[in-house]
Amino acid sequence: MALTARQNRFVQEYLVDLNAARAATRAGYGAKSAYTCGPRLLKLPAVAEAVAEGMAARAERTGVTADRVLGEYARLAFSDIRRAVSWRTFEPEEGEAARRKTAVSEIVVLDSAQMDEETSAAVAEISQAAGGAVRVKMHDKKGALDSLARHLGLFDGRGEAGGKGDPRADGGDEMVDRMAALTSAQRQAIREAIEAIVNS
């Protein structure tokens, strides 16, 4: 079934911010009914198909796919600061610190030309204060792990471990079923992310 002009406008507006109510309002549906109208429009098969086609076309144009987003989350979640910074504490043999028998800490940031792409993606900030102190800040590892865990269904509805797919909650059967339901492209992306981590 073909879309009406207003339904087509709704699809275009929905693709802007993925907010059904705002899209309905911008497409000319009444502001008072937008909160019910938008979700109802998304349930129409022709509208749902047009939205899916629009999202697929945008993903192809931009190269932003679910697999790519998951890959970026994996970079952050499984990053290791030791691949960006090295540190050691030692007792110097000469100088003031040696006379006072004081241990000295040394922190070295890896040169950007030597840092691998996975680690570079996980670094949020490198800055140097006026006094010479260097600060290295990594992206939020726990936040990335939480996002991946939610995607894999490892949390329940309250965001706690033990949700659908948590092997501790259901003996692993649900997780096996969820993994079996993944598309081959999703399984391949997960395999590649794991291999990249293991080989790094």
DADA-V684820 format. One line per field, one symbol per residue. phi: phi as a letter, one per 40 degrees, with the letter a starting at -180 (. if undefined). A space follows every 10 residues. Layout:
phi=???
This chain:
phi=.ccccccccd dcccccbfbc ccccccchcd cccccccdcc ccccdccdcc cccccccccc ccgcbdcccc ccdcdccbcb dccbbbaaba bccbgccccc fbcbbbbbcc dccccccccd ccccabbbcd chcbbbbccc cccccccccc ccgcbcccgb dhcdgcdccb ggcccccccc cccccccccc dccccccccc
